[in-house]
Amino acid sequence: QVQLVESGGGLVQAGDSLRLSCATSGGTFSRFHMGWFRQAPGKDREFVVAITRSGASTFYTDSVKGRFTISRDNAKNTVYLQMNSLKPEDTAVYYCAARDGLPSIRAYDYNYWGQGTQVTVSS
């Protein structure tokens, strides 16, 4: 059974940085494309960023380009999300997801999900 566990969320001020981590177990990590999604209260879950199996390609939603960076360490079975210049509108629960197939920005294409980690950005 594949398991994903996010960590690194918290309460920060606008302009601060956070680094989220997602550790995986129970599967061959290098087989998965990985993504980060987020869900704010009262809103649908939205795509944030994805990275391919090898890490050679990344995909970002426009609102985080230039501020967020996804990376992965296949030796540690972990994917990271470095978030800089955080804004109050980045406040959400952030979810890590794994996909065993072609890269995708659609949540329903992902096979495995973590439990989420809360990120709160105060103004």
HUCORWO-V780690 format. One record per helix or strand of 3 or more residues. SS is the DSSP state (H for helix, E for strand). FROM is the first residue (numbers start at 1). LEN is the number of residues. If there is no record, write none. Layout:
# HUCORWO-V780690
{{SS & FROM & LEN} {SS & FROM & LEN}}
This chain:
# HUCORWO-V780690
{{E & 3 & 5} {E & 10 & 4} {E & 18 & 8} {H & 29 & 3} {E & 33 & 7} {E & 46 & 6} {E & 58 & 3} {H & 62 & 3} {E & 68 & 6} {E & 78 & 6} {H & 88 & 3} {E & 92 & 8} {H & 107 & 3} {E & 117 & 6}}
